[in-house]
Amino acid sequence: MHGFLNLDKPKGISSAEAVRRVKKIVGPYKVGHGGTLDPSATGILPIVIGSATRFSDEFLRMRKVYLATVTFGLSTDSYDSEGNITFRAEPNQISKIDEPLVSEGLDRLIMSQRIESVDIGESETPIMQKPPIFSALKREGIAAYKLARKNKNIDFDPRRVLIYRWKTSDVKRKNSELPQVQIEIECGRGFYVRSLVHDLGEFLGCGAHLADLRRTQVGDFVINEAVKLDEVSLYGEENSLKKLILPIDKILESWPAAILRNSETRDLGYGQPIILSPYRRYLSTDFDADLIRAYGPSGELVAILERDLGVGLWKSYKYLGL
């Protein structure tokens, strides 16, 4: 069994625990994931199975979409609802919160963090963002959250991350509860939604924390096509579970491809480079690509190829050897 499982991770378990439960079903095959979700977060957790584990890093480079529920009027040290309260706003600071204020504040915050000197495309905004101290980032080989729990002094330098789009919803107030807003965010690798929420609360002067987080998209994996963990468990055996597994080239559909001869497939298996002329490449006219898909004569994906030294020479970047 080799491929991807578009899993909708439930709240309350770690990404590692979700992998363990899938592993229990698939048996002897390797199982991993394509990007951690906090235990308190829900949504898409790409599960990689068998030879697909070699492509887990591809998910890290993909755009992600999150739906964040933000509570204003209260800040915490972890930037979410599980931390200790560090600031509580006065009633007059909370009463001013409405959708136009939040929307304008978010725009101005992101523009204030924007890296002006960077040459960017029209669809992306590079910003400098400081990660939360309650995170899995390492400090002297130790996860920062472990040090933070021991009240160790931790401070991260701001890092360059990408945000592509953001959109706010109407403010909701229930009786005497603090106001909440949902923010949809499309971002790149290393982006912390918790940090954006915390920074927004400071920018508006009323404090804020992340009350709930749901990941709704990772690359071409979307939430309405995701499978819940309980559904995976119901299949219960390898042959049945195969119905849920997406093929490895699901995440490579936009890449150019080539169909190989049996001899070329064999040479790749021995670690030898092969020669491909431009007319041998199919499914794309992008002959300048540095990575392409390689299929065997029967149509099975056998390798990812990368350019080698020499005209028309390609070598195995990732050999599947299924």
Secondary structure, 3 states (H helix, E strand, C coil): CCEEEEEEECCCCCHHHHHHHHHHHHCCCCEEECCCCCCCCEEEEEEEEHHHHHHHHHHHCCCEEEEEEEEECEEECCCECCCCEEEECCHHHHHCCCHHHHHHHHHHHHHHHECCCCCCCCCCEEEEECCCCCCCCEECCEEHHHHHHCCCCCCCCCEEEEEEEEEECCCECCCCCCCEEEEEEEECCCCCHHHHHHHHHHHHCCCEEEEEEEEEEECCEEHHHCEEHHHHHHHCCHHHHHHHCECHHHHHCCCCEEECCHHHHHHHHCCCCEECCHHHEECCCCCCCCEEEEECCCCCEEEEEEECCCCCEEEEEEECCC
